[in-house]
Amino acid sequence: MSAASAQPFALLSPDVVLEAAERVGIVCDGRLFALNSYENRVYQLGSESHGTLVLKFYRPARWSDAQILEEHDFTRELAAAQLPVAEPLAFGGSTLQDHAGLRYAVFPKLEARAAEIDVRGSLELIGRTLGRIHAIGALRPFRHRPALSSERLGWQARDDLLASTFMNSETLDEAVIDKYAEVSAALLEQVDLHLERYGPSSRLRLHGDCHLGNILWNAQGPVFVDLDDCMTGPRIQDLWMFLSGSEDDRQGQWRELAAGYRQFAHIDEHELELVEPLRSLRMLHHSSWIAARWDDPAFPRAFPWFASPRFWQEHLSDLWQQHALLVAH
């Protein structure tokens, strides 16, 4: 792996960020600071000409131009329907820009705070908003964005992790690697059985990575940000990550979410059968994602526990427990 691909943002200095803004006609006022982001690099910028902005620099080689532009088009379609999303701004007729070998987009800074879903009625509001998003998402298909599948998020993620420099750097004992190979294959076989048993599911354009970290809150309710992982998939993919706690807790949360959702879109109750297979795919994909980015200095700083024997012991245990859960159902 070259130094450029291992550290794709090494040359992204504050000066380069300011140059990228000025390149599209933004008059900067000197206020600039980095926001938390690992996959991409995101900065908040003060501007005399456009107010407070957010500049998002895309990780090279992850998405094609067509895929990023389709993400932008979907977001703008949602915004045109008065849905609360962070909409990219167009400069020179395009929402995707390029500077110093990096692609980037510019967004207005949204006046919102962190989401608090424990407040009564919050989950119903989230459900209503997702119902509206999915009603738009069902109008036409993606042409370039990926689809949710066990092959992409499961088997390919597993293969990538086993082949990664992280797994082959003597960080982990060989026995741990062998056990991971065993449990991940067994778990994915169960995932495939469950998906086959369920049969065809709803397929539409989705946010794709819908969790609390990608939601803000304003006076009207939830604001959805970062559609970087938008994809084609079943409706439940944008809902299941809001379900947590005991079985009773999850049932109550689902009733509230579904009550809001069904005001604008239909969801089959049987899609709840996909929750545990989808959780399994997320567990496998997340560890593969961190390993694939381990040569990026931001990742060891953000996830120092990832290289510890204790994490891998717990991770293997979690995967076996997930396997047992799928076998039992």
Rosetta silent file (secondary structure, phi, psi, omega in degrees, C-alpha in Angstrom):
SEQUENCE: MSAASAQPFALLSPDVVLEAAERVGIVCDGRLFALNSYENRVYQLGSESHGTLVLKFYRPARWSDAQILEEHDFTRELAAAQLPVAEPLAFGGSTLQDHAGLRYAVFPKLEARAAEIDVRGSLELIGRTLGRIHAIGALRPFRHRPALSSERLGWQARDDLLASTFMNSETLDEAVIDKYAEVSAALLEQVDLHLERYGPSSRLRLHGDCHLGNILWNAQGPVFVDLDDCMTGPRIQDLWMFLSGSEDDRQGQWRELAAGYRQFAHIDEHELELVEPLRSLRMLHHSSWIAARWDDPAFPRAFPWFASPRFWQEHLSDLWQQHALLVAH
SCORE:     score description
SCORE:     0.000 S_00000001
   1 L     0.000  131.254 -179.986    0.000    0.000    0.000 S_00000001
   2 L   -74.116  160.334  177.638    1.389    3.410   -0.954 S_00000001
   3 H   -61.246  -35.185 -178.729    1.756    6.215    1.563 S_00000001
   4 H   -65.364  -41.070 -178.944   -0.829    8.205   -0.388 S_00000001
   5 H   -76.948  -29.996  178.918   -3.476    5.485   -0.156 S_00000001
   6 H   -73.031  -35.227 -178.729   -2.662    4.690    3.481 S_00000001
   7 L  -128.939   71.375 -171.066   -2.862    8.346    4.520 S_00000001
   8 L   -66.576  -17.765 -178.147   -5.106    9.935    1.888 S_00000001
   9 L  -108.117   17.597 -174.964   -5.635   13.151    3.868 S_00000001
  10 L   -60.167  -31.809 -177.099   -1.992   13.734    4.836 S_00000001
  11 L   -96.519    7.194 -178.206   -1.774   16.887    2.707 S_00000001
  12 L   -85.335   80.006  179.924   -5.143   18.293    3.778 S_00000001
  13 L   -86.954  166.853  174.842   -3.860   21.248    5.781 S_00000001
  14 H   -54.600  -37.495  178.795   -5.967   24.239    6.949 S_00000001
  15 H   -63.116  -40.307  179.358   -4.537   26.219    4.053 S_00000001
  16 H   -65.580  -39.277  177.679   -5.714   23.600    1.566 S_00000001
  17 H   -61.602  -46.023  179.464   -9.204   23.670    3.105 S_00000001
  18 H   -64.180  -39.273  177.574   -9.343   27.454    2.801 S_00000001
  19 H   -62.711  -40.041  179.617   -8.075   27.278   -0.785 S_00000001
  20 H   -62.614  -40.080  178.199  -10.823   24.768   -1.622 S_00000001
  21 H   -66.680  -46.349 -178.567  -13.441   27.146   -0.233 S_00000001
  22 H   -65.701  -28.428 -179.023  -12.038   30.164   -2.041 S_00000001
  23 H   -60.756  -29.310 -179.768  -11.829   28.170   -5.263 S_00000001
  24 L  -102.906   14.320  173.901  -15.650   28.134   -5.484 S_00000001
  25 L    91.581   13.857  177.752  -16.034   31.788   -4.525 S_00000001
  26 L   -84.146  126.296  178.523  -16.488   31.508   -0.767 S_00000001
  27 L   -91.666  106.680 -174.047  -15.043   34.511    1.069 S_00000001
  28 E   -81.004  149.894  178.769  -13.602   33.062    4.285 S_00000001
  29 E  -109.304    8.710  175.515  -13.434   35.015    7.541 S_00000001
  30 E    97.798  -13.304  178.790  -10.678   32.934    9.150 S_00000001
  31 E   -83.086  120.180 -178.361  -12.851   30.708   11.365 S_00000001
  32 E  -153.043  127.606  171.297  -12.010   27.072   10.675 S_00000001
  33 E  -151.840  151.508 -176.319  -12.036   23.942   12.794 S_00000001
  34 E   -77.848  140.694  174.057  -12.225   20.204   12.215 S_00000001
  35 E  -101.828  158.668 -179.499  -15.367   18.251   13.073 S_00000001
  36 L   -64.915  120.845  175.819  -15.385   14.620   14.218 S_00000001
  37 L  -165.466  140.200 -177.284  -15.219   12.349   11.200 S_00000001
  38 L  -112.923  -47.067 -177.067  -13.189    9.239   10.404 S_00000001
  39 L   -67.542  -43.758  177.168  -14.185    7.983    6.982 S_00000001
  40 L  -114.721 -172.597  172.756  -14.030   11.447    5.437 S_00000001
  41 E  -124.366  130.751 -171.630  -12.655   14.767    6.703 S_00000001
  42 E  -129.778  134.422 -177.311  -15.144   17.463    7.673 S_00000001
  43 E  -130.941  143.499  170.531  -14.516   21.106    8.585 S_00000001
  44 E   -97.899  133.770 -171.683  -16.673   23.970    9.790 S_00000001
  45 E  -131.309  133.076  173.226  -15.825   27.225    8.071 S_00000001
  46 E   -86.928  138.259 -176.002  -16.823   30.814    8.725 S_00000001
  47 E  -137.659  135.882  174.436  -17.661   32.799    5.616 S_00000001
  48 L   -73.648  -28.089 -173.548  -18.430   36.460    4.935 S_00000001
  49 L   -94.532  -27.963 -172.326  -20.257   35.521    1.742 S_00000001
  50 L  -129.638    9.572 -177.282  -22.194   32.373    2.670 S_00000001
  51 L    75.224 -159.525 -179.752  -22.468   32.295    6.463 S_00000001
  52 L   -81.586  130.372 -174.955  -21.223   29.284    8.412 S_00000001
  53 E  -124.646  164.770  172.546  -20.511   26.292    6.179 S_00000001
  54 E  -123.874  125.448  177.275  -19.415   22.679    6.434 S_00000001
  55 E  -106.248  125.964 -179.606  -16.867   21.310    3.937 S_00000001
  56 E  -114.071  119.097  178.044  -16.757   17.548    3.509 S_00000001
  57 E  -100.358  121.244 -174.562  -13.713   15.982    1.818 S_00000001
  58 L   -79.778  140.067  175.282  -14.438   12.482    0.521 S_00000001
  59 L   -62.009  126.915 -179.337  -12.051    9.602    1.139 S_00000001
  60 L   -60.300  147.870  170.924  -10.385    8.833   -2.210 S_00000001
  61 L    70.796    4.075  178.751  -11.226    5.632   -4.086 S_00000001
  62 L   -84.671  -55.132  178.617  -14.253    4.790   -1.932 S_00000001
  63 L  -116.229  150.244  172.517  -17.081    6.093   -4.122 S_00000001
  64 L   -77.500  165.583  175.204  -17.087    7.036   -7.791 S_00000001
  65 H   -56.786  -41.858 -178.298  -18.093   10.526   -8.897 S_00000001
  66 H   -62.944  -38.588  179.506  -21.384    9.073  -10.144 S_00000001
  67 H   -68.558  -40.863  178.453  -22.112    7.501   -6.757 S_00000001
  68 H   -66.334  -44.171 -179.550  -21.366   10.715   -4.855 S_00000001
  69 H   -64.964  -32.862  176.792  -23.459   12.794   -7.234 S_00000001
  70 H   -69.116  -36.268  171.812  -26.330   10.320   -6.880 S_00000001
  71 H   -58.576  -46.224 -179.785  -26.078   10.737   -3.098 S_00000001
  72 H   -63.585  -42.833 -179.044  -26.274   14.508   -3.613 S_00000001
  73 H   -62.111  -41.243  178.733  -29.211   14.206   -6.008 S_00000001
  74 H   -63.530  -43.897  179.417  -31.125   12.054   -3.514 S_00000001
  75 H   -62.546  -42.398 -179.694  -30.446   14.547   -0.725 S_00000001
  76 H   -69.203  -33.421  175.484  -31.590   17.466   -2.873 S_00000001
  77 H   -63.385  -41.342  177.582  -34.716   15.531   -3.876 S_00000001
  78 H   -65.581  -43.953  179.735  -35.516   15.070   -0.180 S_00000001
  79 H   -62.551  -37.538  179.220  -34.835   18.738    0.555 S_00000001
  80 H   -64.412  -25.565  176.731  -37.117   19.783   -2.325 S_00000001
  81 L   -90.053   14.041  177.280  -39.879   17.807   -0.581 S_00000001
  82 L    63.795   34.576  173.871  -39.172   19.901    2.551 S_00000001
  83 L   -91.116  145.219 -174.259  -37.558   17.027    4.411 S_00000001
  84 L   -81.085   88.858  179.025  -34.989   17.955    7.084 S_00000001
  85 E  -132.925  160.620  176.271  -31.664   16.918    5.529 S_00000001
  86 L   -84.993  108.908 -172.484  -28.277   18.562    5.019 S_00000001
  87 L   -95.995  128.349  178.113  -28.379   19.582    1.347 S_00000001
  88 L   -68.473  146.586  178.358  -25.114   20.159   -0.607 S_00000001
  89 L   -90.407  146.650  179.227  -24.661   23.530   -2.284 S_00000001
  90 L   -98.340  136.435  174.549  -23.976   23.823   -6.009 S_00000001
  91 E  -132.018  127.937 -177.657  -21.105   25.900   -7.381 S_00000001
  92 L    62.396   28.905  177.036  -20.549   26.211  -11.104 S_00000001
  93 L    84.459    3.585 -178.862  -23.507   23.912  -11.697 S_00000001
  94 E  -136.686  146.232  175.867  -22.161   21.018   -9.604 S_00000001
  95 L   -90.274   -9.072 -179.651  -22.370   19.925   -5.976 S_00000001
  96 L  -110.687  124.258 -177.310  -19.097   17.951   -6.259 S_00000001
  97 E  -116.892  169.777 -179.815  -15.840   19.902   -6.372 S_00000001
  98 E  -141.891  133.613  175.631  -12.156   18.990   -6.662 S_00000001
  99 E  -154.551  135.860  177.951   -9.043   20.584   -5.208 S_00000001
 100 L    53.767   35.251  178.010   -5.526   19.291   -4.555 S_00000001
 101 L    79.471    7.933 -179.889   -6.562   15.830   -5.707 S_00000001
 102 E  -120.642  139.273  175.605   -9.447   15.580   -3.251 S_00000001
 103 E   -90.734  144.596 -178.008  -13.171   15.711   -3.969 S_00000001
 104 E  -151.023  163.236  176.153  -15.353   17.751   -1.641 S_00000001
 105 E  -135.464  156.455 -177.414  -18.819   19.192   -1.129 S_00000001
 106 E  -117.742  132.531 -179.414  -20.080   22.267    0.712 S_00000001
 107 E  -127.210  148.569  171.596  -23.094   22.271    3.034 S_00000001
 108 E   -69.108  145.435  175.343  -24.786   25.006    5.052 S_00000001
 109 L   -72.874  125.314 -178.452  -24.224   24.702    8.804 S_00000001
 110 L   -88.838  135.771  176.725  -27.480   23.480   10.343 S_00000001
 111 L   -84.347   96.910 -176.520  -28.730   25.033   13.561 S_00000001
 112 L  -157.909  167.318 -178.832  -29.445   21.896   15.541 S_00000001
 113 E  -124.483  175.706  177.859  -28.342   19.964   18.604 S_00000001
 114 E   -62.723  144.943 -178.460  -27.662   16.337   19.448 S_00000001
 115 L   -72.183  145.553  175.863  -30.713   14.083   19.292 S_00000001
 116 L  -129.376   92.411 -173.239  -32.404   12.972   22.504 S_00000001
 117 L   -83.504   -2.963  176.901  -34.672   10.047   21.684 S_00000001
 118 L   -77.720  -14.181  178.520  -35.588    9.341   25.303 S_00000001
 119 L   -69.708  135.873 -177.552  -37.916   12.359   25.260 S_00000001
 120 L   -54.788  130.225  178.199  -41.535   11.291   24.881 S_00000001
 121 L    91.187  -10.013 -176.639  -42.660   11.391   21.259 S_00000001
 122 H   -65.185  -44.012 -178.945  -39.151   11.563   19.781 S_00000001
 123 H   -65.040  -34.850  177.049  -39.228    8.093   18.252 S_00000001
 124 H   -65.273  -39.650  176.855  -42.598    8.774   16.664 S_00000001
 125 H   -63.035  -42.325  177.302  -41.163   11.934   15.083 S_00000001
 126 H   -62.140  -44.122  178.406  -38.179    9.960   13.780 S_00000001
 127 H   -60.604  -43.488  178.092  -40.547    7.338   12.402 S_00000001
 128 H   -59.639  -45.537 -177.245  -42.690    9.985   10.687 S_00000001
 129 H   -66.300  -41.530  177.743  -39.648   11.588    9.087 S_00000001
 130 H   -66.725  -34.586  174.794  -38.260    8.263    7.904 S_00000001
 131 H   -60.555  -41.543  177.119  -41.658    7.387    6.497 S_00000001
 132 H   -66.696  -41.612  178.207  -41.557   10.594    4.446 S_00000001
 133 H   -61.003  -44.922 -178.277  -37.968    9.898    3.353 S_00000001
 134 H   -70.289  -29.695  175.385  -38.863    6.385    2.255 S_00000001
 135 H   -62.018  -38.063  174.447  -41.953    7.595    0.391 S_00000001
 136 H   -72.558  -42.731 -178.430  -39.570    9.689   -1.731 S_00000001
 137 H   -60.273  -26.951 -178.400  -36.995    6.885   -1.832 S_00000001
 138 L   -81.663   -6.420 -173.958  -39.560    4.506   -3.326 S_00000001
 139 L   -71.934  -32.452 -179.413  -40.309    6.775   -6.311 S_00000001
 140 L  -155.024  160.660 -178.429  -37.301    5.677   -8.387 S_00000001
 141 L   -89.692  160.586  165.038  -34.245    3.421   -8.037 S_00000001
 142 L   -72.180  147.319  174.915  -30.605    4.252   -7.575 S_00000001
 143 L  -104.799  -26.404 -173.405  -28.529    3.609  -10.687 S_00000001
 144 L  -121.047  -25.356 -177.882  -25.050    3.830   -9.186 S_00000001
 145 L   -71.264  153.021 -177.711  -25.292    3.433   -5.413 S_00000001
 146 L   -74.326  166.755  175.509  -24.702   -0.061   -3.934 S_00000001
 147 E  -108.352  150.260  175.080  -27.366   -2.398   -2.590 S_00000001
 148 L   -70.279  128.416  178.145  -27.469   -3.950    0.852 S_00000001
 149 L  -156.677  155.095  176.323  -26.419   -7.593    0.612 S_00000001
 150 H   -69.887  -24.435  177.381  -24.730  -10.252    2.703 S_00000001
 151 H   -66.715  -48.289 -176.326  -22.137  -10.558   -0.054 S_00000001
 152 H   -74.322  -48.599 -173.594  -21.036   -6.908    0.159 S_00000001
 153 H   -89.464  -12.163 -177.811  -21.446   -6.229    3.878 S_00000001
 154 H  -114.918  -76.200 -175.070  -20.693   -9.749    5.088 S_00000001
 155 H   -62.153  -44.368  179.738  -18.630  -12.120    2.947 S_00000001
 156 H   -67.223  -39.389  177.077  -16.621   -9.402    1.217 S_00000001
 157 H   -61.904  -42.099  177.688  -16.064   -7.589    4.524 S_00000001
 158 H   -61.062  -48.272  179.846  -14.876  -10.868    6.072 S_00000001
 159 H   -61.244  -41.324 -179.798  -12.480  -11.552    3.186 S_00000001
 160 H   -64.028  -40.243  179.211  -11.149   -8.000    3.323 S_00000001
 161 H   -65.118  -45.806 -178.875  -10.499   -8.261    7.060 S_00000001
 162 H   -64.622  -27.628 -179.802   -8.685  -11.593    6.763 S_00000001
 163 H   -93.821   -2.429 -173.375   -6.541  -10.186    3.936 S_00000001
 164 L   -70.593  155.930  175.345   -5.882   -6.832    5.612 S_00000001
 165 L   -63.237  -29.705  178.124   -2.444   -5.630    6.670 S_00000001
 166 L   -60.946  -48.326 -178.110   -3.872   -5.330   10.191 S_00000001
 167 L   -69.563  -22.760 -176.440   -4.610   -9.065   10.395 S_00000001
 168 L  -108.234   22.462 -177.294   -1.231   -9.916    8.868 S_00000001
 169 L  -106.634   13.865 -178.339    0.907   -7.564   10.960 S_00000001
 170 L    66.020   17.967  174.928    1.431   -9.928   13.917 S_00000001
 171 L   -70.188  -38.192 -177.426   -0.911   -7.750   15.966 S_00000001
 172 L  -113.090  151.062  173.998   -3.111  -10.762   16.694 S_00000001
 173 L   -65.804  148.936 -179.917   -2.283  -14.361   17.526 S_00000001
 174 H   -61.359  -32.288  179.249   -2.841  -16.769   14.662 S_00000001
 175 H   -63.597  -36.875  178.419   -5.318  -18.680   16.825 S_00000001
 176 H   -65.357  -42.160  179.860   -7.502  -15.572   17.093 S_00000001
 177 H   -63.461  -43.152  179.063   -7.450  -15.135   13.326 S_00000001
 178 H   -63.161  -41.468  179.402   -8.412  -18.774   12.796 S_00000001
 179 H   -65.882  -37.907  177.052  -11.265  -18.489   15.291 S_00000001
 180 H   -62.843  -45.119  179.778  -12.496  -15.315   13.573 S_00000001
 181 H   -58.049  -40.057 -178.965  -12.450  -17.084   10.196 S_00000001
 182 H   -68.090  -52.481 -173.676  -14.491  -19.934   11.698 S_00000001
 183 H   -70.915  -35.955 -179.243  -17.144  -17.916   13.526 S_00000001
 184 H   -66.191  -39.199  177.274  -17.585  -15.306   10.789 S_00000001
 185 H   -66.180  -43.654  179.767  -18.209  -18.003    8.168 S_00000001
 186 H   -62.948  -41.003  179.953  -20.645  -19.833   10.456 S_00000001
 187 H   -65.641  -43.727 -178.267  -22.491  -16.597   11.239 S_00000001
 188 H   -67.814  -31.768  174.520  -22.749  -15.580    7.594 S_00000001
 189 H   -62.282  -39.142  176.869  -24.113  -18.993    6.648 S_00000001
 190 H   -68.500  -40.510  177.355  -26.891  -18.392    9.166 S_00000001
 191 H   -57.867  -46.735 -179.459  -27.457  -14.868    7.843 S_00000001
 192 H   -63.223  -38.910  177.472  -27.851  -16.251    4.322 S_00000001
 193 H   -61.675  -43.171 -179.482  -30.277  -18.921    5.546 S_00000001
 194 H   -66.943  -40.896  179.722  -32.405  -16.277    7.275 S_00000001
 195 H   -66.582  -39.286  178.164  -32.397  -13.973    4.252 S_00000001
 196 H   -66.175  -40.479  179.752  -33.329  -16.859    1.962 S_00000001
 197 H   -65.933  -37.980 -178.847  -36.092  -17.938    4.332 S_00000001
 198 H   -67.082  -38.640 -179.080  -37.475  -14.417    4.525 S_00000001
 199 L    87.031 -168.859 -177.889  -37.583  -14.108    0.746 S_00000001
 200 L   -59.376  137.522  178.483  -37.768  -10.873   -1.260 S_00000001
 201 L  -117.389  171.791  176.176  -37.981   -7.742    0.886 S_00000001
 202 L   -58.854  141.251 -179.791  -38.852   -4.140    0.163 S_00000001
 203 L  -133.177  117.146 -179.409  -36.124   -2.450   -1.890 S_00000001
 204 E  -155.186  173.210  178.602  -35.882    1.315   -2.077 S_00000001
 205 E   -73.007  130.329 -174.549  -33.456    4.188   -1.677 S_00000001
 206 E  -127.211  161.310  166.990  -32.395    4.515    1.971 S_00000001
 207 L   -59.782  -47.268  172.528  -30.265    6.664    4.250 S_00000001
 208 L    94.343  -33.614 -178.669  -28.395    3.399    4.872 S_00000001
 209 L  -132.186   58.128 -168.203  -26.503    4.325    8.068 S_00000001
 210 L   -91.429   98.537  177.754  -29.350    5.615   10.166 S_00000001
 211 L  -143.221  175.727 -174.059  -28.324    5.885   13.819 S_00000001
 212 H   -57.717  -33.564 -179.398  -28.214    8.563   16.506 S_00000001
 213 H   -65.361  -18.158  179.960  -24.824    9.841   15.376 S_00000001
 214 H  -108.021   20.743  175.983  -26.338   10.837   12.035 S_00000001
 215 E  -127.824  134.214  169.340  -29.327   12.686   13.466 S_00000001
 216 E  -111.936  174.919 -177.046  -29.485   16.211   14.868 S_00000001
 217 E  -136.114  132.496  173.622  -32.489   17.868   16.454 S_00000001
 218 E  -124.766 -168.209 -175.144  -34.045   21.289   15.925 S_00000001
 219 L   -62.756  -25.647 -178.734  -37.285   22.945   17.009 S_00000001
 220 L   -91.299  -17.367 -178.273  -39.279   20.901   14.463 S_00000001
 221 E   135.346 -149.178 -173.783  -37.678   17.528   15.215 S_00000001
 222 E   -73.353  146.078  174.133  -34.995   15.302   13.658 S_00000001
 223 E  -123.892  123.097 -175.490  -32.564   16.461   10.981 S_00000001
 224 E   -94.887  127.997 -178.674  -30.834   13.707    9.013 S_00000001
 225 L  -122.465  166.310  172.313  -27.204   14.246    8.040 S_00000001
 226 L    57.772   76.597  174.314  -24.448   12.302    6.262 S_00000001
 227 L   -89.484   27.609 -176.676  -26.041   10.234    3.518 S_00000001
 228 L   -58.251  -27.871 -178.824  -22.555    8.998    2.599 S_00000001
 229 L  -107.313   22.321 -179.699  -23.726    5.368    2.926 S_00000001
 230 L   -59.312  144.738 -172.157  -27.076    5.724    1.158 S_00000001
 231 E  -156.185  176.132  170.058  -28.012    2.497   -0.582 S_00000001
 232 E   -94.442  133.205 -179.971  -30.807    0.322   -1.883 S_00000001
 233 E  -177.332 -175.510  179.651  -32.257   -1.976    0.755 S_00000001
 234 L   -75.110  151.548 -177.087  -35.207   -2.959    2.953 S_00000001
 235 H   -54.580  -37.923 -173.535  -37.078   -0.306    4.926 S_00000001
 236 H   -63.151  -20.287  179.510  -36.104   -1.839    8.257 S_00000001
 237 H   -58.473  -33.889 -179.518  -32.429   -0.951    7.653 S_00000001
 238 H   -88.248    1.496 -175.723  -33.190    2.685    8.531 S_00000001
 239 L  -117.665  -32.506 -167.061  -35.224    1.744   11.606 S_00000001
 240 H   -67.636  -26.466 -177.117  -33.650   -1.139   13.490 S_00000001
 241 H   -73.830   -4.719  174.504  -30.724    0.782   15.017 S_00000001
 242 H   -92.269    1.747 -179.384  -33.171    2.795   17.132 S_00000001
 243 L  -102.464  121.511 -177.262  -34.245   -0.389   18.925 S_00000001
 244 L  -151.887  168.371  177.959  -32.229   -1.213   22.038 S_00000001
 245 L    89.976 -154.784 -177.965  -32.481   -2.565   25.574 S_00000001
 246 L   -71.665  169.744  178.241  -34.677   -5.421   26.775 S_00000001
 247 H   -58.540  -42.176  177.865  -37.239   -7.190   24.621 S_00000001
 248 H   -63.013  -41.716  178.231  -40.008   -5.127   26.254 S_00000001
 249 H   -59.687  -47.616 -176.577  -38.041   -1.932   25.604 S_00000001
 250 H   -65.071  -38.031  178.595  -37.560   -2.817   21.941 S_00000001
 251 H   -64.432  -41.484  177.835  -41.226   -3.679   21.473 S_00000001
 252 H   -65.692  -41.128  178.300  -42.277   -0.340   22.949 S_00000001
 253 H   -63.683  -40.751  179.844  -39.746    1.525   20.808 S_00000001
 254 H   -64.393  -42.301  179.687  -40.951   -0.294   17.698 S_00000001
 255 H   -58.593  -41.657 -178.524  -44.581    0.570   18.385 S_00000001
 256 H   -69.947  -45.522  177.993  -43.670    4.252   18.644 S_00000001
 257 H   -59.102  -49.477 -175.602  -41.428    4.241   15.564 S_00000001
 258 H   -65.577  -33.712  179.040  -43.948    2.302   13.473 S_00000001
 259 H   -62.503  -41.308  176.941  -46.839    4.537   14.540 S_00000001
 260 H   -71.313  -43.571 -176.583  -45.025    7.548   13.131 S_00000001
 261 H   -59.605  -43.660 -173.488  -43.692    5.730   10.079 S_00000001
 262 L   -74.335   -1.658  171.668  -47.077    4.407    8.975 S_00000001
 263 L   -73.400  -18.525 -176.303  -48.499    7.903    8.726 S_00000001
 264 L  -130.134  -17.698 -178.447  -46.517    8.260    5.476 S_00000001
 265 L  -153.053  158.235  178.753  -45.377    4.804    4.337 S_00000001
 266 L   -95.341  140.936  169.747  -46.194    1.136    4.793 S_00000001
 267 L  -136.329  131.919  179.274  -43.873   -1.329    6.461 S_00000001
 268 L   -73.668  129.615  179.355  -44.575   -5.028    6.819 S_00000001
 269 H   -56.479  -27.997 -178.070  -44.318   -6.174   10.435 S_00000001
 270 H   -68.427  -15.113  177.784  -42.425   -9.227    9.196 S_00000001
 271 H   -63.698  -17.576  174.881  -39.438   -7.032    8.303 S_00000001
 272 H   -60.664  -22.210  177.340  -38.556   -7.232   12.004 S_00000001
 273 H   -65.698  -17.081 -179.643  -37.317  -10.736   11.149 S_00000001
 274 H   -87.364   -7.847 -172.979  -34.423   -9.053    9.329 S_00000001
 275 H   -60.257  -50.963 -176.256  -33.156   -7.166   12.384 S_00000001
 276 H   -69.233  -40.314  171.276  -30.766   -9.832   13.708 S_00000001
 277 H   -58.660  -40.909  178.918  -29.333  -10.740   10.272 S_00000001
 278 H   -67.769  -37.613  176.513  -28.777   -7.025    9.636 S_00000001
 279 H   -62.335  -40.538  178.855  -27.175   -6.602   13.063 S_00000001
 280 H   -60.613  -45.244  178.871  -24.831   -9.494   12.218 S_00000001
 281 H   -62.332  -39.370 -179.912  -23.792   -7.840    8.969 S_00000001
 282 H   -66.092  -40.386  178.735  -23.137   -4.547   10.745 S_00000001
 283 H   -60.089  -45.564 -178.606  -20.946   -6.235   13.361 S_00000001
 284 H   -69.585  -42.031 -177.861  -18.830   -7.905   10.687 S_00000001
 285 H   -67.801  -36.975 -176.816  -18.647   -4.871    8.436 S_00000001
 286 H   -64.170  -45.283  179.434  -17.667   -2.502   11.250 S_00000001
 287 H   -66.435  -35.895  176.878  -14.599   -4.505   12.291 S_00000001
 288 H   -65.629  -39.535  179.558  -13.573   -4.884    8.648 S_00000001
 289 H   -61.573  -45.140 -179.915  -13.976   -1.137    8.121 S_00000001
 290 H   -64.492  -45.090 -179.179  -11.660   -0.274   11.031 S_00000001
 291 H   -61.330  -40.132 -178.897   -9.035   -2.801    9.912 S_00000001
 292 H   -65.507  -24.363 -177.410   -9.111   -1.487    6.351 S_00000001
 293 L  -104.120   10.215 -170.449   -8.411    2.040    7.626 S_00000001
 294 L   -62.749  -27.373  178.594   -5.817    1.104   10.264 S_00000001
 295 L   -77.768   -9.426  172.809   -2.957    2.749    8.334 S_00000001
 296 L   -81.030  118.885 -174.397   -4.831    6.057    8.510 S_00000001
 297 L   -55.042  -23.667 -179.431   -3.461    7.667   11.720 S_00000001
 298 H   -66.101  -27.641 -173.616   -6.952    8.834   12.704 S_00000001
 299 H   -77.947  -46.939  174.528   -8.122    5.259   13.244 S_00000001
 300 H   -59.835  -31.894  177.178   -5.633    3.988   15.855 S_00000001
 301 H   -69.072  -39.918 -176.173   -6.252    7.236   17.744 S_00000001
 302 H   -80.680  -31.391 -175.077  -10.033    6.837   17.598 S_00000001
 303 L  -127.202   58.706 -176.035  -10.173    3.065   18.169 S_00000001
 304 H   -62.617  -26.923 -179.652   -7.121    2.154   20.318 S_00000001
 305 H   -69.865  -16.450 -173.272   -8.968   -0.830   21.793 S_00000001
 306 H   -62.942  -30.202 -177.613   -9.260   -2.477   18.358 S_00000001
 307 H   -91.812    5.474 -175.987   -5.744   -3.937   18.545 S_00000001
 308 L   -88.848  142.545  175.937   -6.149   -5.318   22.070 S_00000001
 309 H   -56.808  -35.818 -178.578   -6.542   -9.075   22.756 S_00000001
 310 H   -61.517  -43.294  179.366   -9.446   -8.276   25.074 S_00000001
 311 H   -59.545  -45.454 -175.904  -11.453   -6.655   22.277 S_00000001
 312 H   -69.028  -33.923  173.666  -10.974   -9.628   19.990 S_00000001
 313 H   -61.474  -45.150 -179.922  -11.909  -12.098   22.711 S_00000001
 314 H   -68.871  -37.506 -179.564  -15.118  -10.143   23.322 S_00000001
 315 H   -64.684  -44.623  177.667  -15.744   -9.698   19.596 S_00000001
 316 H   -61.980  -40.863  177.779  -15.431  -13.431   18.943 S_00000001
 317 H   -62.771  -43.417  179.207  -17.764  -14.118   21.864 S_00000001
 318 H   -61.718  -40.194 -179.829  -20.300  -11.603   20.517 S_00000001
 319 H   -66.572  -40.423  176.968  -20.178  -13.224   17.065 S_00000001
 320 H   -65.331  -39.445  178.001  -20.768  -16.695   18.533 S_00000001
 321 H   -63.847  -39.897  177.834  -23.671  -15.348   20.584 S_00000001
 322 H   -64.708  -39.198  176.742  -25.130  -13.779   17.464 S_00000001
 323 H   -60.639  -46.242 -179.866  -24.700  -17.109   15.661 S_00000001
 324 H   -61.912  -38.530  179.486  -26.501  -18.933   18.475 S_00000001
 325 H   -63.175  -42.332  179.572  -29.342  -16.398   18.331 S_00000001
 326 H   -69.704  -37.810  178.446  -29.843  -16.962   14.602 S_00000001
 327 H   -62.264  -38.616 -177.331  -29.665  -20.741   14.985 S_00000001
 328 H   -72.037  -17.444 -177.753  -32.352  -20.566   17.681 S_00000001
 329 L  -116.818    0.000    0.000  -34.669  -18.594   15.422 S_00000001
